């Protein structure tokens, strides 16, 4: 009997069909495999929304409560799904409300396509109602942008937008479409973009640089690896794990690199950065070879550049040539997709162990535990801490959950104490530090990975920046778990005021509403915990819930996050108190 199998190869629509520009936008999205978008309608984008209505079975539109919520949700979706996130808004304030999320996506390398409506082309430059030059505004924070004024441009530009957003080092793209282009007609056919002139998303791999890097690594006596989100973006988690296990090198993560390697891996020595772990920060200035993989040497990682790893040879694995030698001078740069470059170097790497060198990391961890960690998780009779909340959450989720954190003290605590078994499990705003990120991003993450538990860890300040997105949960019924660590302060700013501004708490004290009542107003089951004896049971109840759940934990008001590298200090001068 002959067996006929259905081909899964994508069929390119080359047949020409006469349709409106608005319908062409929807068809382009479908051709790119998009089935979920986030947005907020308005006058200049109404023709496209009319087509969303007609195609609602093929394309699910999520109505957020603010355009910033839409773009952050698209980010969360993209970060867990390996797909391009899509956000849609109208002209003027609708478009400008996307900018913070676009800037966040740019610095954190998140693939987005943002589509905005625009006034008719004959009105451009006339200060028409809800007109703004979103192309000029977004240029510094996009990987590429373009204004469409003719319907006939739509297929080519949309294909180009998706290609640029997801290729090489990913990033956000904005496409602005005038209203007359949406109403106009075209003979529609679609061809996916495969290349763009003068744009080379992945640099050629140089065999000589591979050999030079291998020589330096093999000859090292105290090698140290710092990895970043590039591992996840390059889908190189397995290659990285194989590499470090063969080379035997202690490895630390950046904030965005967390979860690319299981937390309990024997070579995982913690997190670098301003509020990272003691050992990897101190020993950065003791290693003889520093191997940076998929990270960009930002200031929170390096501290004072004048003292950063000056004793070490620097080997940098990176896909974006612009990041090489930008902040830290390298001895060898290995350009290319990290999955490919790690695979290429593996045969040249000698199998080694560095027992004495690893012991230095263990010894410094013991100091950190005694001076900092023990007091954060074994509190006794004092008030609840952020750290013990995260530890209790670890036990309830068994390290299986996606943790989405906002920005501030809780972000650092969640990053330091969360345990991860799988990749794509830590989502936060890194480079831009955007408060209000977590709630909408968690909504997107849950939609992008519905089979996984998604927990948003948020401070009382950040929660109120996009609290309206509880309405999106109400409407979509997406089962996100929300934990607000409420210290009644803008905690990170307050900490700096205590340490460096003589305790002058200028505009950091928060007078908060009844968060439980607000959550219940959105039909979300809610609970507040202020006693230690209630914490474990409350978290277990939250995780067991099949629906969304809001948990407020009243934590110590003036708890500080340590270790800490003061601004301008060397990484090896990290403070434990």
Secondary structure, 3 states (H helix, E strand, C coil): CCCCCCCCCCCCCCCCEEEEHHHHHHHHHHHCCCCEEEECCCHHHHHHHHHHHHCCCCCEEEECCCHHHHHHHHHHHHHHHCCCEEEEECCCHHHHCCHHHHHHHHHCCCCEEEEEEECCHHHCCCCCCCCCCHHHHHHHHCCEEEEECCHHHHHHHHHHHHHHHHCCCCCEEEEEEEHHHHHCEEEECCCCCCCECCECCCCCCCHHHHHHHHHHHHHCCCEEEEECCHHHHCCCHHHHHHHHHHHCCCEEECCCCCCCCCCCCCCEEEECCCCCCHHHHHHHCCCCEEEEECCCCCHHHHECCCCCCCCCEEEEEECCHHHCCCCCCCCEEEECCHHHHHHHHHCCCCCCCCHHHHHHHHHHHHHHHHHHHHHHHCCCCCCCCHHHHHHHHHHHHCCCCEEEECCCHHHHHHHHHCCCCCCCCEEECCCCCCCCHHHHHHHHHHHHCCCCCEEEEEEHHHHCCCHHHHHHHHHHCCCCEEEEEECCECHHHHHHHHHHCCCCCCCCECCCCCHHHHHHHCCCEEEEECCHHHHHHHHHHHHHCCCCEEEEEECCCCCCCCCECCCCCEHHHCECC
